[in-house]
Amino acid sequence: MPPRFTLHPLAIALTAALGSISPAQAADKAGLTLNPVVVTGSRAEAASFDMPAAIDVLDREQITAGQPRVNASEALIAVPGVVANNRQNYAQDLQISTRGFGARSAFGVRGVKLIADGIPASMPDGQGQAATFNLDVAERMEVLRGPYSAVYGNHSGGVIQLFTREPEDRPSVEGGFAAGSYGTTKADLGAQGKAGGLGYVFSASRFDTNGYRDHSAATRDQAFLKLTGKPDEVSKLTFTVNGMWQHNTQDPLGLSWNAYKSNPRGVDQAALDYNTRKSIDHLQAGVAYERRIGRDTLQLSAYSGQRSVIQYQSIPRNVQANVRHSGGIIDFDRSFYGIGARYIAVGDLAGGRLTTTFGVDLDTSTDVRKGYENFVGTTLGVKGRLRRNETDSVESLDPYVQTEWARGDWALTAGVRHSRVKFKVDDQYIVGVNGDDSGRKDYSKTTPVLGVVYKLNPAVNLYASAGRGFETPTLNEMFYSGTGGSFNFGLNPSKSEHYEIGAKAFVGNSSRLNLAFFQIQTEDELVVDAATGGRTSYKNAGKTLRQGVEASFDTAWRRDLSSRFAVSHLRAIYDEDFRTGNANTLVSAGKLMPGIPRTTVFGDLAWKVTPSITGTVEGVYRSKMYVEDTNGQLPAPSYFIANLRLTAQQQAGAWRFTEFARLDNVFDRNYVGSVVVGDANGRYYEPAPGRNWMAGVNARYTW
């Protein structure tokens, strides 16, 4: 069946208009970098303007200026095609989706590949945690959407890469403190520099909050160390260690609609009865080696880590009377490691430049997982009897090759990746009728991508790309079958076809416009099947269709005035009927996929009042979001909020001082910031804060 991508008349008109824009060069004004160099997508360095893909770059200033640097959503909100929701629940992490991929995740990030300094922050089954991103040392984030994401393998409906800062020649130390609403504080200390040929970056921080909602307090400690060196003139060695510790983080759960309307800051009684909470210990280390060989480059990397989690859920005591139930406490220790190798060859072919990347990635994770009752006698919220004991392992092996040929006004790109993902379960809890759930499941898929860029003139590039992607179920989505028991080894991976056309243009010497139209067709979409007794099972739903447009416009109106604007419109529907749930409910073709707003808009206007003081106003609009597949429950309503931020900087000899203050939700709107898709208890809605503030100071001394 041919793709149902129709080019809207507006797209034709805009493309024609772009042809009349006069040639321009990328310019840096008022803090805007209009043509940054990226590595996401092509693996080799390339100007973002020349990539046949929708890719945005957030630089250090956009990530840190006027921000507490706690959640990646602070910066990602400005990227078209990305929905980054702060759940106001640090037990469940951010909710991040790109073009609808990842929208149904009940916790953490799935469907979007997370990478930090070239090291995966997503496990081989596709589940990741954005909280492990250390924003205090962030240099930039690259956000890739569309067909080119497919070359990153399983669960790469989009790719978000964080790159940390490089050591500078002059050593420095710095410290900061910020405080705000709801008892929120953050303190951080850092140092960087070079000594004896060794570069170093170090950072440590503590974040603490009472939380906007009742029973949502959290404390997060983070530490980061980066060491760099040059074994010789043509090579570089980098070593990183990243740690996060978050103990007894309270989980307020979602709210029903009536409970939300009655008290947005409230909490379901079950969360209090069972003292729902989560503790996380995460430590990861990685090493990367890069060597130039003539015009070519060899890159090698390896990493290893440990993650321990214990989570107390609100599953009712009577539900656990089922002998096959795994209890109300999740307790696992995960060890993971991986290696990667790539060779980037640069040569000449038919009068053009040919760049080819050969690579392979191997990633593994092993969970020693236990389940316990969340009660002892009549005492709730404490560790009781063992109900689950198993070892879960996932391994992925992905060889790939990408090549780009550029000559004159044309550039052609092609890539292919073969992914093989193996799941294995070793069940060691076989008691009575609770049988042996051991087993294994292997998935494999080849995902190609093609792209072409045409330079209409020096200021305008037109491009088209197409690719295929796939998503295996995560371990958490395989834990239960709809019939109420063992692992669901019958799930198929969802397979997708992506098509995109777009334009990138410099407007004058101080503005850039990006425009992309896309269509995504998916088969075997994974959706919630049944949700009872605190357990959720999944099934393959059939076909879905996503069609949308993304646009961004960054400009420096003059040296002291700049703005950013991003808008996305996405129609995401089920493209055929299917039945779901305990009642075998019909979901008709044409229903909107839950957790995905049709329209998102972000804009800001920054005025440099003086060379050292900048004031900025932000606006955020998001249309309504449905909360389950039938669209029968009340959707989270649309909303618009405005934010203000002020930043200042002073230099006094070797000292540099910076300050910020921000006021969010200036008009004190009540709104739902995120939703829990398909929640079994109807607790779909996660309220966002009313008017709130935060202010901070930082001091840096440089030798």
Secondary structure, 3 states (H helix, E strand, C coil): CCCCCCCCHHHHHHHHHHCCCCCCCCCEECCEECCCEECCCCCCCEEHHHCCCEEEEEEHHHHHCCCCCCCCHHHHCCCCCEEEECCCCCCCCCEEEECCECCCCCCCECCCEEEECCEECECCCCCECHHHCCHHHEEEEEEEECHHHHHHCCCCCEEEEEEECCCCCCCEEEEEEEEEHHHEEEEEEEEEEEECCEEEEEEEEEEEECCCCCCCCEEEEEEEEEEEECCCCCEEEEEEEEEEEEEEEECCCCECHHHHHHCCCCCCHHHHHCCCEEEEEEEEEEEEEEEEECCEEEEEEEEEEEEEEEEECCCCCHHHHCCCCCCCEEEEEEEEEEEEEEEEEEEEECCEEEEEEEEEEEEEEEEEEEEECCEECCEECCCCCEEEEEEEEEEEEEEEEEEEEEECCEEEEEEEEEEEEEEEEEECCCECCECCCCEEEEEEEEEEEEEEEEEEECCEEEEEEEEEEEECCCHHHHCCCCCCCCCCCCCCCEEEEEEEEEEEEEECCCEEEEEEEEEEEEECCEEEEEEECCEEEEEECCCEEEEEEEEEEEEEEECCEEEEEEEEEEEEEECCCEEECCCCEEECCCCECCCCCCEEEEEEEEEEEECCEEEEEEEEEECCECCCCCCCCCCECCEEEEEEEEEEEEEECCEEEEEEEEEECCCCCCCEEEECCCCCCCCCEEECCCCEEEEEEEEEEEC
